Every structure is written in structure tokens, then in C-alpha cells.
Amino acid sequence: MEDFELIQRLKKRGKIAIVSASVITSARRWQKLGVWKTTLVNQLVIIGYYFKIPPRLLKSFYRLWS
């Protein structure tokens, strides 16, 4: 959730610019779980973050489903 936290903090400081540079990430989780399940797990973790669920529990939940 470090990246999510960083973006949330940056949004409070001003407008975020989108750059045209590409990044490469692994599609492994998306291929393994599928789009719907991966999206659901990601959204549940974000909801848990907003409800102040301890990071270790969010990590456990994320790892359980990935």
C-alpha cells in the first residue's frame, strides 16, 4: 500500500501529472486470478486500508488470495 499512500499524500499537495513513460510489470497475478477476482481483492484491500485495518492483516489477506 506504499504506492497508494504516496499518491494519496501527493494529491493533497497539488495536481498530479501523468507522464507518457511506460512501465513493465508482471501479469502473473492477473493471469492466475483473472480480472474480476484480482480487481475485487485489490478493492477489498483498499477498503480495509480506509477502515484502518492493520497492514499485517491486509498483507495476509492479499497473500491469501494471490
CHARMM internal coordinates of N, CA and C (Angstrom, degrees):
IC EDIT
DIST 1 N 1 CA 1.4462
DIST 1 CA 1 C 1.5223
ANGL 1 N 1 CA 1 C 111.80
DIST 1 C 2 N 1.3349
ANGL 1 CA 1 C 2 N 116.69
DIHE 1 N 1 CA 1 C 2 N 3.62
DIST 2 N 2 CA 1.4694
ANGL 1 C 2 N 2 CA 118.96
DIHE 1 CA 1 C 2 N 2 CA -179.44
DIST 2 CA 2 C 1.5176
ANGL 2 N 2 CA 2 C 111.04
DIHE 1 C 2 N 2 CA 2 C -60.06
DIST 2 C 3 N 1.3278
ANGL 2 CA 2 C 3 N 116.39
DIHE 2 N 2 CA 2 C 3 N -42.65
DIST 3 N 3 CA 1.4583
ANGL 2 C 3 N 3 CA 119.38
DIHE 2 CA 2 C 3 N 3 CA -178.83
DIST 3 CA 3 C 1.5298
ANGL 3 N 3 CA 3 C 111.13
DIHE 2 C 3 N 3 CA 3 C -66.08
DIST 3 C 4 N 1.3156
ANGL 3 CA 3 C 4 N 116.63
DIHE 3 N 3 CA 3 C 4 N -39.40
DIST 4 N 4 CA 1.4650
ANGL 3 C 4 N 4 CA 121.54
DIHE 3 CA 3 C 4 N 4 CA 178.50
DIST 4 CA 4 C 1.5303
ANGL 4 N 4 CA 4 C 110.30
DIHE 3 C 4 N 4 CA 4 C -64.01
DIST 4 C 5 N 1.3153
ANGL 4 CA 4 C 5 N 115.99
DIHE 4 N 4 CA 4 C 5 N -45.70
DIST 5 N 5 CA 1.4650
ANGL 4 C 5 N 5 CA 121.68
DIHE 4 CA 4 C 5 N 5 CA 178.81
DIST 5 CA 5 C 1.5342
ANGL 5 N 5 CA 5 C 110.69
DIHE 4 C 5 N 5 CA 5 C -61.49
DIST 5 C 6 N 1.3286
ANGL 5 CA 5 C 6 N 116.51
DIHE 5 N 5 CA 5 C 6 N -43.61
DIST 6 N 6 CA 1.4540
ANGL 5 C 6 N 6 CA 120.81
DIHE 5 CA 5 C 6 N 6 CA 179.35
DIST 6 CA 6 C 1.5313
ANGL 6 N 6 CA 6 C 111.01
DIHE 5 C 6 N 6 CA 6 C -59.89
DIST 6 C 7 N 1.3028
ANGL 6 CA 6 C 7 N 117.32
DIHE 6 N 6 CA 6 C 7 N -46.97
DIST 7 N 7 CA 1.4709
ANGL 6 C 7 N 7 CA 121.09
DIHE 6 CA 6 C 7 N 7 CA -179.57
DIST 7 CA 7 C 1.5235
ANGL 7 N 7 CA 7 C 110.47
DIHE 6 C 7 N 7 CA 7 C -63.11
DIST 7 C 8 N 1.3252
ANGL 7 CA 7 C 8 N 117.74
DIHE 7 N 7 CA 7 C 8 N -41.54
DIST 8 N 8 CA 1.4621
ANGL 7 C 8 N 8 CA 120.49
DIHE 7 CA 7 C 8 N 8 CA 179.03
DIST 8 CA 8 C 1.5247
ANGL 8 N 8 CA 8 C 110.95
DIHE 7 C 8 N 8 CA 8 C -60.46
DIST 8 C 9 N 1.3175
ANGL 8 CA 8 C 9 N 116.96
DIHE 8 N 8 CA 8 C 9 N -41.87
DIST 9 N 9 CA 1.4685
ANGL 8 C 9 N 9 CA 120.73
DIHE 8 CA 8 C 9 N 9 CA 179.35
DIST 9 CA 9 C 1.5266
ANGL 9 N 9 CA 9 C 111.68
DIHE 8 C 9 N 9 CA 9 C -68.66
DIST 9 C 10 N 1.3305
ANGL 9 CA 9 C 10 N 116.06
DIHE 9 N 9 CA 9 C 10 N -40.60
DIST 10 N 10 CA 1.4568
ANGL 9 C 10 N 10 CA 119.76
DIHE 9 CA 9 C 10 N 10 CA 179.96
DIST 10 CA 10 C 1.5253
ANGL 10 N 10 CA 10 C 111.99
DIHE 9 C 10 N 10 CA 10 C -65.75
DIST 10 C 11 N 1.3195
ANGL 10 CA 10 C 11 N 117.05
DIHE 10 N 10 CA 10 C 11 N -36.35
DIST 11 N 11 CA 1.4688
ANGL 10 C 11 N 11 CA 121.06
DIHE 10 CA 10 C 11 N 11 CA 178.32
DIST 11 CA 11 C 1.5258
ANGL 11 N 11 CA 11 C 111.15
DIHE 10 C 11 N 11 CA 11 C -58.67
DIST 11 C 12 N 1.3130
ANGL 11 CA 11 C 12 N 116.35
DIHE 11 N 11 CA 11 C 12 N -35.07
DIST 12 N 12 CA 1.4611
ANGL 11 C 12 N 12 CA 120.95
DIHE 11 CA 11 C 12 N 12 CA -179.80
DIST 12 CA 12 C 1.5254
ANGL 12 N 12 CA 12 C 112.22
DIHE 11 C 12 N 12 CA 12 C -70.89
DIST 12 C 13 N 1.3226
ANGL 12 CA 12 C 13 N 116.10
DIHE 12 N 12 CA 12 C 13 N -20.14
DIST 13 N 13 CA 1.4651
ANGL 12 C 13 N 13 CA 120.41
DIHE 12 CA 12 C 13 N 13 CA -177.10
DIST 13 CA 13 C 1.5177
ANGL 13 N 13 CA 13 C 112.84
DIHE 12 C 13 N 13 CA 13 C -92.33
DIST 13 C 14 N 1.3184
ANGL 13 CA 13 C 14 N 117.07
DIHE 13 N 13 CA 13 C 14 N -14.02
DIST 14 N 14 CA 1.4591
ANGL 13 C 14 N 14 CA 119.42
DIHE 13 CA 13 C 14 N 14 CA -179.42
DIST 14 CA 14 C 1.5130
ANGL 14 N 14 CA 14 C 112.10
DIHE 13 C 14 N 14 CA 14 C 153.68
DIST 14 C 15 N 1.3011
ANGL 14 CA 14 C 15 N 114.26
DIHE 14 N 14 CA 14 C 15 N -171.60
DIST 15 N 15 CA 1.4604
ANGL 14 C 15 N 15 CA 120.67
DIHE 14 CA 14 C 15 N 15 CA -177.90
DIST 15 CA 15 C 1.5239
ANGL 15 N 15 CA 15 C 110.65
DIHE 14 C 15 N 15 CA 15 C -71.14
DIST 15 C 16 N 1.3163
ANGL 15 CA 15 C 16 N 115.87
DIHE 15 N 15 CA 15 C 16 N 139.55
DIST 16 N 16 CA 1.4588
ANGL 15 C 16 N 16 CA 122.03
DIHE 15 CA 15 C 16 N 16 CA 178.13
DIST 16 CA 16 C 1.5228
ANGL 16 N 16 CA 16 C 107.92
DIHE 15 C 16 N 16 CA 16 C -97.39
DIST 16 C 17 N 1.3096
ANGL 16 CA 16 C 17 N 116.40
DIHE 16 N 16 CA 16 C 17 N 129.30
DIST 17 N 17 CA 1.4617
ANGL 16 C 17 N 17 CA 121.76
DIHE 16 CA 16 C 17 N 17 CA 178.67
DIST 17 CA 17 C 1.5233
ANGL 17 N 17 CA 17 C 110.07
DIHE 16 C 17 N 17 CA 17 C -91.47
DIST 17 C 18 N 1.2875
ANGL 17 CA 17 C 18 N 115.68
DIHE 17 N 17 CA 17 C 18 N 140.27
DIST 18 N 18 CA 1.4652
ANGL 17 C 18 N 18 CA 121.59
DIHE 17 CA 17 C 18 N 18 CA 175.78
DIST 18 CA 18 C 1.5255
ANGL 18 N 18 CA 18 C 107.30
DIHE 17 C 18 N 18 CA 18 C -98.86
DIST 18 C 19 N 1.3143
ANGL 18 CA 18 C 19 N 116.44
DIHE 18 N 18 CA 18 C 19 N 124.25
DIST 19 N 19 CA 1.4591
ANGL 18 C 19 N 19 CA 120.40
DIHE 18 CA 18 C 19 N 19 CA -180.00
DIST 19 CA 19 C 1.5271
ANGL 19 N 19 CA 19 C 109.75
DIHE 18 C 19 N 19 CA 19 C -96.64
DIST 19 C 20 N 1.2910
ANGL 19 CA 19 C 20 N 115.99
DIHE 19 N 19 CA 19 C 20 N 159.07
DIST 20 N 20 CA 1.4640
ANGL 19 C 20 N 20 CA 120.07
DIHE 19 CA 19 C 20 N 20 CA -176.64
DIST 20 CA 20 C 1.5267
ANGL 20 N 20 CA 20 C 113.10
DIHE 19 C 20 N 20 CA 20 C -87.33
DIST 20 C 21 N 1.3114
ANGL 20 CA 20 C 21 N 117.67
DIHE 20 N 20 CA 20 C 21 N -1.84
DIST 21 N 21 CA 1.4671
ANGL 20 C 21 N 21 CA 120.72
DIHE 20 CA 20 C 21 N 21 CA -179.24
DIST 21 CA 21 C 1.5300
ANGL 21 N 21 CA 21 C 110.79
DIHE 20 C 21 N 21 CA 21 C -66.00
DIST 21 C 22 N 1.2987
ANGL 21 CA 21 C 22 N 115.78
DIHE 21 N 21 CA 21 C 22 N 142.11
DIST 22 N 22 CA 1.4611
ANGL 21 C 22 N 22 CA 121.62
DIHE 21 CA 21 C 22 N 22 CA 179.23
DIST 22 CA 22 C 1.5203
ANGL 22 N 22 CA 22 C 111.01
DIHE 21 C 22 N 22 CA 22 C -93.44
DIST 22 C 23 N 1.3210
ANGL 22 CA 22 C 23 N 115.27
DIHE 22 N 22 CA 22 C 23 N 153.11
DIST 23 N 23 CA 1.4611
ANGL 22 C 23 N 23 CA 121.16
DIHE 22 CA 22 C 23 N 23 CA 172.79
DIST 23 CA 23 C 1.5224
ANGL 23 N 23 CA 23 C 108.07
DIHE 22 C 23 N 23 CA 23 C -127.31
DIST 23 C 24 N 1.3035
ANGL 23 CA 23 C 24 N 115.33
DIHE 23 N 23 CA 23 C 24 N 156.35
DIST 24 N 24 CA 1.4624
ANGL 23 C 24 N 24 CA 120.77
DIHE 23 CA 23 C 24 N 24 CA 178.76
DIST 24 CA 24 C 1.5147
ANGL 24 N 24 CA 24 C 108.24
DIHE 23 C 24 N 24 CA 24 C -117.73
DIST 24 C 25 N 1.3119
ANGL 24 CA 24 C 25 N 116.81
DIHE 24 N 24 CA 24 C 25 N 127.08
DIST 25 N 25 CA 1.4570
ANGL 24 C 25 N 25 CA 121.70
DIHE 24 CA 24 C 25 N 25 CA 176.65
DIST 25 CA 25 C 1.5211
ANGL 25 N 25 CA 25 C 108.79
DIHE 24 C 25 N 25 CA 25 C -129.24
DIST 25 C 26 N 1.2927
ANGL 25 CA 25 C 26 N 115.36
DIHE 25 N 25 CA 25 C 26 N 166.76
DIST 26 N 26 CA 1.4597
ANGL 25 C 26 N 26 CA 120.50
DIHE 25 CA 25 C 26 N 26 CA 178.59
DIST 26 CA 26 C 1.5290
ANGL 26 N 26 CA 26 C 110.42
DIHE 25 C 26 N 26 CA 26 C -78.53
DIST 26 C 27 N 1.3038
ANGL 26 CA 26 C 27 N 116.55
DIHE 26 N 26 CA 26 C 27 N 138.24
DIST 27 N 27 CA 1.4611
ANGL 26 C 27 N 27 CA 122.05
DIHE 26 CA 26 C 27 N 27 CA 177.02
DIST 27 CA 27 C 1.5303
ANGL 27 N 27 CA 27 C 111.16
DIHE 26 C 27 N 27 CA 27 C -95.87
DIST 27 C 28 N 1.3154
ANGL 27 CA 27 C 28 N 116.44
DIHE 27 N 27 CA 27 C 28 N 6.33
DIST 28 N 28 CA 1.4657
ANGL 27 C 28 N 28 CA 121.80
DIHE 27 CA 27 C 28 N 28 CA -174.01
DIST 28 CA 28 C 1.5285
ANGL 28 N 28 CA 28 C 113.01
DIHE 27 C 28 N 28 CA 28 C -51.75
DIST 28 C 29 N 1.3351
ANGL 28 CA 28 C 29 N 117.28
DIHE 28 N 28 CA 28 C 29 N -52.37
DIST 29 N 29 CA 1.4645
ANGL 28 C 29 N 29 CA 120.31
DIHE 28 CA 28 C 29 N 29 CA -177.26
DIST 29 CA 29 C 1.5280
ANGL 29 N 29 CA 29 C 110.96
DIHE 28 C 29 N 29 CA 29 C -63.21
DIST 29 C 30 N 1.3302
ANGL 29 CA 29 C 30 N 116.74
DIHE 29 N 29 CA 29 C 30 N -41.70
DIST 30 N 30 CA 1.4628
ANGL 29 C 30 N 30 CA 120.79
DIHE 29 CA 29 C 30 N 30 CA -179.99
DIST 30 CA 30 C 1.5272
ANGL 30 N 30 CA 30 C 110.64
DIHE 29 C 30 N 30 CA 30 C -64.16
DIST 30 C 31 N 1.3255
ANGL 30 CA 30 C 31 N 116.58
DIHE 30 N 30 CA 30 C 31 N -39.66
DIST 31 N 31 CA 1.4679
ANGL 30 C 31 N 31 CA 120.30
DIHE 30 CA 30 C 31 N 31 CA 178.92
DIST 31 CA 31 C 1.5223
ANGL 31 N 31 CA 31 C 111.21
DIHE 30 C 31 N 31 CA 31 C -70.56
DIST 31 C 32 N 1.3129
ANGL 31 CA 31 C 32 N 117.09
DIHE 31 N 31 CA 31 C 32 N -37.62
DIST 32 N 32 CA 1.4575
ANGL 31 C 32 N 32 CA 121.38
DIHE 31 CA 31 C 32 N 32 CA -177.97
DIST 32 CA 32 C 1.5377
ANGL 32 N 32 CA 32 C 111.98
DIHE 31 C 32 N 32 CA 32 C -70.85
DIST 32 C 33 N 1.3314
ANGL 32 CA 32 C 33 N 116.83
DIHE 32 N 32 CA 32 C 33 N -48.06
DIST 33 N 33 CA 1.4627
ANGL 32 C 33 N 33 CA 121.50
DIHE 32 CA 32 C 33 N 33 CA -174.82
DIST 33 CA 33 C 1.5245
ANGL 33 N 33 CA 33 C 113.84
DIHE 32 C 33 N 33 CA 33 C -93.94
DIST 33 C 34 N 1.3119
ANGL 33 CA 33 C 34 N 116.66
DIHE 33 N 33 CA 33 C 34 N -23.78
DIST 34 N 34 CA 1.4562
ANGL 33 C 34 N 34 CA 120.21
DIHE 33 CA 33 C 34 N 34 CA -174.57
DIST 34 CA 34 C 1.5239
ANGL 34 N 34 CA 34 C 110.73
DIHE 33 C 34 N 34 CA 34 C 89.87
DIST 34 C 35 N 1.3113
ANGL 34 CA 34 C 35 N 114.50
DIHE 34 N 34 CA 34 C 35 N 164.68
DIST 35 N 35 CA 1.4603
ANGL 34 C 35 N 35 CA 120.37
DIHE 34 CA 34 C 35 N 35 CA -175.50
DIST 35 CA 35 C 1.5230
ANGL 35 N 35 CA 35 C 111.72
DIHE 34 C 35 N 35 CA 35 C -64.17
DIST 35 C 36 N 1.3214
ANGL 35 CA 35 C 36 N 118.01
DIHE 35 N 35 CA 35 C 36 N -49.01
DIST 36 N 36 CA 1.4707
ANGL 35 C 36 N 36 CA 121.03
DIHE 35 CA 35 C 36 N 36 CA -174.27
DIST 36 CA 36 C 1.5225
ANGL 36 N 36 CA 36 C 112.39
DIHE 35 C 36 N 36 CA 36 C -64.12
DIST 36 C 37 N 1.3302
ANGL 36 CA 36 C 37 N 116.95
DIHE 36 N 36 CA 36 C 37 N -47.07
DIST 37 N 37 CA 1.4674
ANGL 36 C 37 N 37 CA 119.89
DIHE 36 CA 36 C 37 N 37 CA -177.54
DIST 37 CA 37 C 1.5359
ANGL 37 N 37 CA 37 C 111.14
DIHE 36 C 37 N 37 CA 37 C -68.51
DIST 37 C 38 N 1.3306
ANGL 37 CA 37 C 38 N 116.63
DIHE 37 N 37 CA 37 C 38 N -40.96
DIST 38 N 38 CA 1.4619
ANGL 37 C 38 N 38 CA 119.88
DIHE 37 CA 37 C 38 N 38 CA 178.51
DIST 38 CA 38 C 1.5239
ANGL 38 N 38 CA 38 C 110.73
DIHE 37 C 38 N 38 CA 38 C -62.65
DIST 38 C 39 N 1.3226
ANGL 38 CA 38 C 39 N 116.54
DIHE 38 N 38 CA 38 C 39 N -44.61
DIST 39 N 39 CA 1.4613
ANGL 38 C 39 N 39 CA 121.10
DIHE 38 CA 38 C 39 N 39 CA 178.33
DIST 39 CA 39 C 1.5199
ANGL 39 N 39 CA 39 C 110.75
DIHE 38 C 39 N 39 CA 39 C -62.38
DIST 39 C 40 N 1.3288
ANGL 39 CA 39 C 40 N 117.26
DIHE 39 N 39 CA 39 C 40 N -42.93
DIST 40 N 40 CA 1.4619
ANGL 39 C 40 N 40 CA 121.40
DIHE 39 CA 39 C 40 N 40 CA 179.46
DIST 40 CA 40 C 1.5303
ANGL 40 N 40 CA 40 C 111.06
DIHE 39 C 40 N 40 CA 40 C -60.96
DIST 40 C 41 N 1.3165
ANGL 40 CA 40 C 41 N 116.87
DIHE 40 N 40 CA 40 C 41 N -47.84
DIST 41 N 41 CA 1.4660
ANGL 40 C 41 N 41 CA 120.71
DIHE 40 CA 40 C 41 N 41 CA 179.68
DIST 41 CA 41 C 1.5279
ANGL 41 N 41 CA 41 C 110.10
DIHE 40 C 41 N 41 CA 41 C -60.30
DIST 41 C 42 N 1.3285
ANGL 41 CA 41 C 42 N 116.99
DIHE 41 N 41 CA 41 C 42 N -45.40
DIST 42 N 42 CA 1.4708
ANGL 41 C 42 N 42 CA 120.27
DIHE 41 CA 41 C 42 N 42 CA 179.88
DIST 42 CA 42 C 1.5251
ANGL 42 N 42 CA 42 C 111.18
DIHE 41 C 42 N 42 CA 42 C -60.96
DIST 42 C 43 N 1.3151
ANGL 42 CA 42 C 43 N 117.60
DIHE 42 N 42 CA 42 C 43 N -43.34
DIST 43 N 43 CA 1.4637
ANGL 42 C 43 N 43 CA 120.98
DIHE 42 CA 42 C 43 N 43 CA -179.26
DIST 43 CA 43 C 1.5291
ANGL 43 N 43 CA 43 C 111.52
DIHE 42 C 43 N 43 CA 43 C -67.44
DIST 43 C 44 N 1.3298
ANGL 43 CA 43 C 44 N 117.57
DIHE 43 N 43 CA 43 C 44 N -38.25
DIST 44 N 44 CA 1.4588
ANGL 43 C 44 N 44 CA 120.68
DIHE 43 CA 43 C 44 N 44 CA 178.06
DIST 44 CA 44 C 1.5305
ANGL 44 N 44 CA 44 C 111.27
DIHE 43 C 44 N 44 CA 44 C -64.82
DIST 44 C 45 N 1.3109
ANGL 44 CA 44 C 45 N 116.78
DIHE 44 N 44 CA 44 C 45 N -37.81
DIST 45 N 45 CA 1.4628
ANGL 44 C 45 N 45 CA 120.20
DIHE 44 CA 44 C 45 N 45 CA 177.51
DIST 45 CA 45 C 1.5307
ANGL 45 N 45 CA 45 C 109.92
DIHE 44 C 45 N 45 CA 45 C -65.85
DIST 45 C 46 N 1.3241
ANGL 45 CA 45 C 46 N 117.42
DIHE 45 N 45 CA 45 C 46 N -41.47
DIST 46 N 46 CA 1.4642
ANGL 45 C 46 N 46 CA 120.34
DIHE 45 CA 45 C 46 N 46 CA 178.00
DIST 46 CA 46 C 1.5234
ANGL 46 N 46 CA 46 C 110.78
DIHE 45 C 46 N 46 CA 46 C -64.10
DIST 46 C 47 N 1.3188
ANGL 46 CA 46 C 47 N 117.64
DIHE 46 N 46 CA 46 C 47 N -42.16
DIST 47 N 47 CA 1.4668
ANGL 46 C 47 N 47 CA 121.11
DIHE 46 CA 46 C 47 N 47 CA 176.99
DIST 47 CA 47 C 1.5284
ANGL 47 N 47 CA 47 C 109.76
DIHE 46 C 47 N 47 CA 47 C -61.30
DIST 47 C 48 N 1.3276
ANGL 47 CA 47 C 48 N 116.42
DIHE 47 N 47 CA 47 C 48 N -43.99
DIST 48 N 48 CA 1.4624
ANGL 47 C 48 N 48 CA 120.48
DIHE 47 CA 47 C 48 N 48 CA 177.16
DIST 48 CA 48 C 1.5167
ANGL 48 N 48 CA 48 C 111.98
DIHE 47 C 48 N 48 CA 48 C -59.84
DIST 48 C 49 N 1.3044
ANGL 48 CA 48 C 49 N 116.52
DIHE 48 N 48 CA 48 C 49 N -38.68
DIST 49 N 49 CA 1.4705
ANGL 48 C 49 N 49 CA 121.78
DIHE 48 CA 48 C 49 N 49 CA 176.85
DIST 49 CA 49 C 1.5225
ANGL 49 N 49 CA 49 C 110.03
DIHE 48 C 49 N 49 CA 49 C -59.98
DIST 49 C 50 N 1.3259
ANGL 49 CA 49 C 50 N 117.43
DIHE 49 N 49 CA 49 C 50 N -46.31
DIST 50 N 50 CA 1.4644
ANGL 49 C 50 N 50 CA 120.88
DIHE 49 CA 49 C 50 N 50 CA 179.61
DIST 50 CA 50 C 1.5272
ANGL 50 N 50 CA 50 C 112.54
DIHE 49 C 50 N 50 CA 50 C -65.84
DIST 50 C 51 N 1.3395
ANGL 50 CA 50 C 51 N 116.71
DIHE 50 N 50 CA 50 C 51 N -28.70
DIST 51 N 51 CA 1.4611
ANGL 50 C 51 N 51 CA 120.75
DIHE 50 CA 50 C 51 N 51 CA 177.08
DIST 51 CA 51 C 1.5291
ANGL 51 N 51 CA 51 C 112.25
DIHE 50 C 51 N 51 CA 51 C -86.42
DIST 51 C 52 N 1.3308
ANGL 51 CA 51 C 52 N 115.87
DIHE 51 N 51 CA 51 C 52 N 10.42
DIST 52 N 52 CA 1.4732
ANGL 51 C 52 N 52 CA 122.41
DIHE 51 CA 51 C 52 N 52 CA 175.63
DIST 52 CA 52 C 1.5334
ANGL 52 N 52 CA 52 C 113.50
DIHE 51 C 52 N 52 CA 52 C 62.98
DIST 52 C 53 N 1.3237
ANGL 52 CA 52 C 53 N 116.33
DIHE 52 N 52 CA 52 C 53 N 31.27
DIST 53 N 53 CA 1.4622
ANGL 52 C 53 N 53 CA 119.97
DIHE 52 CA 52 C 53 N 53 CA 174.24
DIST 53 CA 53 C 1.5245
ANGL 53 N 53 CA 53 C 107.35
DIHE 52 C 53 N 53 CA 53 C -69.02
DIST 53 C 54 N 1.3241
ANGL 53 CA 53 C 54 N 117.89
DIHE 53 N 53 CA 53 C 54 N 133.61
DIST 54 N 54 CA 1.4666
ANGL 53 C 54 N 54 CA 120.49
DIHE 53 CA 53 C 54 N 54 CA -177.15
DIST 54 CA 54 C 1.5365
ANGL 54 N 54 CA 54 C 112.16
DIHE 53 C 54 N 54 CA 54 C -54.22
DIST 54 C 55 N 1.3321
ANGL 54 CA 54 C 55 N 116.38
DIHE 54 N 54 CA 54 C 55 N 139.63
DIST 55 N 55 CA 1.4677
ANGL 54 C 55 N 55 CA 120.27
DIHE 54 CA 54 C 55 N 55 CA -178.48
DIST 55 CA 55 C 1.5219
ANGL 55 N 55 CA 55 C 114.05
DIHE 54 C 55 N 55 CA 55 C -54.13
DIST 55 C 56 N 1.3225
ANGL 55 CA 55 C 56 N 117.96
DIHE 55 N 55 CA 55 C 56 N -34.91
DIST 56 N 56 CA 1.4756
ANGL 55 C 56 N 56 CA 118.92
DIHE 55 CA 55 C 56 N 56 CA -179.88
DIST 56 CA 56 C 1.5278
ANGL 56 N 56 CA 56 C 111.44
DIHE 55 C 56 N 56 CA 56 C -64.05
DIST 56 C 57 N 1.3361
ANGL 56 CA 56 C 57 N 117.18
DIHE 56 N 56 CA 56 C 57 N -34.65
DIST 57 N 57 CA 1.4620
ANGL 56 C 57 N 57 CA 119.83
DIHE 56 CA 56 C 57 N 57 CA 177.35
DIST 57 CA 57 C 1.5288
ANGL 57 N 57 CA 57 C 111.38
DIHE 56 C 57 N 57 CA 57 C -72.71
DIST 57 C 58 N 1.3201
ANGL 57 CA 57 C 58 N 115.96
DIHE 57 N 57 CA 57 C 58 N -39.30
DIST 58 N 58 CA 1.4672
ANGL 57 C 58 N 58 CA 119.10
DIHE 57 CA 57 C 58 N 58 CA 176.59
DIST 58 CA 58 C 1.5295
ANGL 58 N 58 CA 58 C 110.05
DIHE 57 C 58 N 58 CA 58 C -62.38
DIST 58 C 59 N 1.3238
ANGL 58 CA 58 C 59 N 115.62
DIHE 58 N 58 CA 58 C 59 N -40.92
DIST 59 N 59 CA 1.4663
ANGL 58 C 59 N 59 CA 120.35
DIHE 58 CA 58 C 59 N 59 CA 178.35
DIST 59 CA 59 C 1.5226
ANGL 59 N 59 CA 59 C 110.10
DIHE 58 C 59 N 59 CA 59 C -61.70
DIST 59 C 60 N 1.3106
ANGL 59 CA 59 C 60 N 117.04
DIHE 59 N 59 CA 59 C 60 N -44.82
DIST 60 N 60 CA 1.4636
ANGL 59 C 60 N 60 CA 121.07
DIHE 59 CA 59 C 60 N 60 CA 179.44
DIST 60 CA 60 C 1.5199
ANGL 60 N 60 CA 60 C 111.35
DIHE 59 C 60 N 60 CA 60 C -60.38
DIST 60 C 61 N 1.3234
ANGL 60 CA 60 C 61 N 115.96
DIHE 60 N 60 CA 60 C 61 N -44.29
DIST 61 N 61 CA 1.4643
ANGL 60 C 61 N 61 CA 120.38
DIHE 60 CA 60 C 61 N 61 CA 179.33
DIST 61 CA 61 C 1.5279
ANGL 61 N 61 CA 61 C 110.49
DIHE 60 C 61 N 61 CA 61 C -63.12
DIST 61 C 62 N 1.3090
ANGL 61 CA 61 C 62 N 116.32
DIHE 61 N 61 CA 61 C 62 N -44.84
DIST 62 N 62 CA 1.4658
ANGL 61 C 62 N 62 CA 121.94
DIHE 61 CA 61 C 62 N 62 CA -178.49
DIST 62 CA 62 C 1.5277
ANGL 62 N 62 CA 62 C 109.93
DIHE 61 C 62 N 62 CA 62 C -62.71
DIST 62 C 63 N 1.3196
ANGL 62 CA 62 C 63 N 116.44
DIHE 62 N 62 CA 62 C 63 N -46.11
DIST 63 N 63 CA 1.4672
ANGL 62 C 63 N 63 CA 120.76
DIHE 62 CA 62 C 63 N 63 CA -179.07
DIST 63 CA 63 C 1.5331
ANGL 63 N 63 CA 63 C 111.92
DIHE 62 C 63 N 63 CA 63 C -67.27
DIST 63 C 64 N 1.3269
ANGL 63 CA 63 C 64 N 116.60
DIHE 63 N 63 CA 63 C 64 N -33.02
DIST 64 N 64 CA 1.4631
ANGL 63 C 64 N 64 CA 121.26
DIHE 63 CA 63 C 64 N 64 CA 179.53
DIST 64 CA 64 C 1.5270
ANGL 64 N 64 CA 64 C 111.10
DIHE 63 C 64 N 64 CA 64 C -60.22
DIST 64 C 65 N 1.3173
ANGL 64 CA 64 C 65 N 116.27
DIHE 64 N 64 CA 64 C 65 N -38.82
DIST 65 N 65 CA 1.4609
ANGL 64 C 65 N 65 CA 121.24
DIHE 64 CA 64 C 65 N 65 CA -174.74
DIST 65 CA 65 C 1.5207
ANGL 65 N 65 CA 65 C 113.64
DIHE 64 C 65 N 65 CA 65 C -98.10
DIST 65 C 66 N 1.3258
ANGL 65 CA 65 C 66 N 117.82
DIHE 65 N 65 CA 65 C 66 N -0.43
DIST 66 N 66 CA 1.4672
ANGL 65 C 66 N 66 CA 117.68
DIHE 65 CA 65 C 66 N 66 CA -177.43
DIST 66 CA 66 C 1.5023
ANGL 66 N 66 CA 66 C 112.48
DIHE 65 C 66 N 66 CA 66 C -110.73
END
COOR INIT
IC SEED 1 N 1 CA 1 C
IC BUILD
